[in-house]
Amino acid sequence: MSHPLQVVRLSGSLGAEVRGVPIGKVGPAEAKEIEALLLEHLVLFFPEQDPTVDEHVAFGRHFGTLEGHPNLSNPFSDHPELFELAATRGGIADEWHSDITFQDQPSIMAILHMVKCPAVGGDTMWSNMYKAYDELSAPLRDLCDGLTALHDAAPHGKPESMTVHPVVRVHPVTGRRSLFVNEHFTRRIVELSREESDVLLGYLTRWVTNPRFTVRYRWTQGTVAMWDNRCTQHYVLNDFDEERIIQRVTVMGDVPKAASPPRWDPYVRGRYAGATSRYDRQLNEYLGRRIQTLESNRKDDA
Ligand SMILES: O=C(O)CCC(=O)C(=O)O
């Protein structure tokens, strides 16, 4: 490769800083090498880059098809494939999440350019979902392997935009299992009662933030970061006063592959419906829609 890379790991769990590659000049061979590094380290940081919007988008295209954000408007750039978050406009993602998991095909990767960063504060943390899965006890891993969860876009004001994913997904390239529930978009474990789901989901979404699984990155203006959205979550520290602006391109996704088929049917309440049935309303609505879709597909096939 024409630009020898210098790679420095940033924590025991994930993350590496990469120098020696101007991302505006990356070709297919360098992109392959960067992709291999991403599979190994899960999140990469390229300091002192400051790409133009065109260079940023061109870099992203090496890794797949790009998409704009499905719910957030993008008034700041002509590029439909790039979106911008400015802290002064509420653009601070201060809740742990993987991106866009309310879609059937959540993104596989995101590439972020720190356009303006506060002198202090506004760090971002990432957490390693392979580790979060691997370090569960065997019985809990086994239970999670057979469950699915409902995700929705309520944080974007669209709770009706929802889908179901496996609680444990298998990475299409590495074949490794990772936990795939997050506090921002995941609402309910489909096979459990609401009370049971609250306990398990509450536990898992806290567990994935265990500091042992994480890296915390202190930004400087011009740094580019990329993360594998299939096996990480991230969180922005909302502890700063100055402006903070990021621009992101997002590589379109795949359908998360389950570790095993769901081992149980969705939870459906028995005959005594009551006031607390409202807790099942969203799940019932999702299941109703799914039955309608299956029936209409069956009719089309007939
Ligand atoms: O602002 C950041 O550091 C991360 C932004 C974020 O959470 C996202 O793009 O999904």
The ligand as an ORCA input file, in Angstrom:
! r2SCAN-3c Opt
* xyz 0 1
  O     -21.799     12.855     17.707
  C     -21.233     11.785     17.872
  O     -20.106     11.685     18.359
  C     -21.945     10.504     17.496
  C     -23.195     10.796     16.755
  C     -24.116      9.635     16.752
  O     -24.504      9.123     17.778
  C     -24.554      9.108     15.490
  O     -24.143      9.617     14.444
  O     -25.310      8.110     15.525
*
